[in-house]
């Protein structure tokens, strides 16, 4: 696929800034249809194209989250999966003797505490997520970076909020959390 770039290749800090949207993919699809395909009804409307793409993406994400099977994206050789990792929490003491605690902050709970207690707000007291329902582990979507080749370094993946919520619902409902531990797919050079 050779899509033209939208706003240049590199942004500040040398990060890739191009993002292709459904409209860009649809435009590429329509421009690359030949006459026979157009006559046979492959030239579908944008609305229908979006519905088809949405159903494909839903099936993939459902398979990754509910069936716990990694999905290998063949054209870019990425593996999409749910990653399980231990939450980094703890405390340390600074040179001036202050004890500082770190970990994932529960901002909703923190703001509720600050609304009730002015001293807590003044001291910037924070409430942390302990992830007790997952035994201290965090789960997130990831792509297997070991499969990346130099030409694939510019790809990234950001799931939609509804897919993140689907994963959270699975974990809260008591899904087998150990099922998310698997050996990543390995491509053998031939």
C-alpha positions in Angstrom: 0.0 0.0 0.0 1.4 3.3 -1.0 -0.7 6.0 0.6 0.5 9.6 0.2 1.5 11.3 3.4 -0.7 13.9 5.0 1.1 16.5 7.0 4.7 15.7 6.4 6.7 12.9 7.7 8.3 14.1 10.9 7.0 16.5 13.5 9.0 18.1 16.3 11.1 15.8 18.4 11.4 13.5 15.3 8.1 11.7 15.9 6.0 10.4 13.0 3.0 12.7 12.8 1.0 11.2 9.9 -2.2 9.5 10.8 -4.4 7.9 8.2 -8.1 7.9 8.7 -10.9 5.8 7.3 -11.4 8.5 4.6 -7.8 8.2 3.4 -8.1 4.4 3.2 -11.5 4.7 1.3 -10.0 7.2 -1.1 -7.1 4.9 -1.8 -9.4 2.0 -2.3 -11.7 3.8 -4.8 -8.7 5.3 -6.7 -7.2 1.8 -7.2 -10.3 0.0 -8.5 -10.0 -1.1 -12.1 -12.9 -0.9 -14.6 -14.0 -4.5 -14.1 -14.2 -4.1 -10.4 -16.2 -0.9 -10.7 -18.7 -2.6 -13.1 -19.1 -5.6 -10.7 -20.1 -3.4 -7.7 -16.9 -3.0 -5.8 -17.2 0.8 -5.9 -19.2 1.0 -2.7 -20.2 4.1 -0.8 -18.2 5.6 2.0 -20.9 4.7 4.6 -20.9 1.1 3.5 -17.1 1.0 3.5 -17.1 2.3 7.1 -19.6 -0.3 8.3 -17.6 -3.1 6.7 -14.3 -1.9 8.2 -16.0 -1.4 11.6 -17.3 -5.0 11.6 -13.9 -6.4 10.7 -12.2 -4.4 13.5 -14.9 -5.4 16.0 -14.3 -9.1 15.2 -10.6 -8.7 15.6 -10.8 -6.9 18.9 -13.4 -9.3 20.3 -11.1 -12.2 19.4 -8.1 -10.5 21.1 -10.0 -9.6 24.3 -12.6 -12.3 24.8 -10.9 -15.3 23.1 -7.5 -14.1 24.3 -5.8 -14.9 21.1 -3.2 -12.6 19.6 -3.8 -11.2 16.1 -1.0 -11.1 13.6 -1.4 -8.2 11.2 0.0 -9.8 8.0 0.8 -6.7 6.0 2.9 -5.0 8.6 3.9 -8.1 10.6 2.7 -6.8 14.0 1.1 -9.0 16.6 -1.7 -7.3 18.5 -2.3 -8.7 22.0 -3.2 -7.9 25.6 -0.2 -7.4 27.7 -0.1 -8.2 31.4 2.4 -6.5 33.6 3.0 -5.9 37.3 2.0 -2.4 38.5 5.1 -0.4 39.7 4.3 0.9 43.2 6.4 1.7 46.2 8.0 4.4 48.3 11.3 6.1 48.6 12.9 8.6 50.9 14.4 11.8 49.5 17.7 13.4 50.7 15.7 15.8 52.9 13.9 12.9 54.6 10.5 13.1 52.9 8.8 9.8 52.1 7.4 9.8 48.5 5.0 7.1 47.3 4.6 6.4 43.6 2.3 4.3 41.4 -0.8 4.8 39.2 -2.8 7.8 40.6 -6.6 7.5 41.0 -7.4 11.1 40.0 -11.1 10.8 40.5 -10.6 9.6 44.1 -7.9 12.2 44.6 -10.2 15.1 43.5 -13.0 13.8 45.7 -10.6 13.7 48.7 -9.4 17.3 47.9 -13.0 18.5 47.7 -13.7 17.1 51.2 -10.4 17.8 52.9 -8.5 21.1 52.4 -5.4 19.9 54.3 -5.1 17.0 51.8 -5.3 19.4 48.9 -2.8 21.7 50.5 -0.3 18.8 51.1 -1.1 17.4 47.6 -2.0 14.0 49.1 -2.8 11.5 46.3 -4.9 8.3 46.2 -3.4 5.4 44.2 -4.9 2.5 42.3 -3.9 -0.7 43.9 -5.5 -3.0 41.3 -6.5 -5.5 43.9 -9.1 -7.0 41.6 -6.3 -8.1 39.3 -3.8 -8.9 42.0 -1.7 -5.8 41.3 -1.4 -6.4 37.6 -2.3 -4.0 34.8 -3.6 -5.1 31.4 -3.2 -3.1 28.2 -3.2 -3.5 24.4 0.2 -3.8 22.9 1.9 -4.8 19.6 4.8 -7.2 19.6 7.8 -4.9 18.9 10.2 -7.8 18.2 8.4 -8.3 14.9 9.2 -4.8 13.8 11.5 -4.2 10.9 13.2 -0.9 10.0 10.4 0.0 7.6 7.7 -0.7 10.3 9.1 1.7 13.0 6.6 4.3 12.1 3.5 2.3 13.0 1.6 2.6 16.2 -1.7 1.3 17.7 -4.2 3.1 19.9 -7.4 1.2 20.7 -10.7 2.9 20.9 -12.2 3.6 24.3 -14.9 1.0 23.9 -12.3 -1.7 23.4 -10.5 -0.6 26.5 -13.8 -0.8 28.4 -14.4 -4.2 27.0 -11.1 -5.4 28.4 -11.9 -3.8 31.8 -15.3 -5.5 31.9 -13.7 -8.9 31.1 -11.2 -8.4 34.0 -13.8 -7.2 36.5 -16.2 -10.0 35.6 -13.5 -12.5 36.7 -12.1 -13.7 33.4 -9.1 -16.1 33.7 -6.3 -13.5 33.9 -3.6 -16.0 33.4 -4.9 -16.7 29.9 -3.4 -13.4 28.8 0.1 -14.8 29.3 1.3 -16.4 26.1 4.4 -16.8 24.1 4.6 -14.1 21.4 4.5 -15.2 17.8 8.0 -15.7 16.3 8.8 -15.2 12.6 11.5 -17.4 11.4 13.8 -16.1 8.7 14.0 -18.4 5.7 
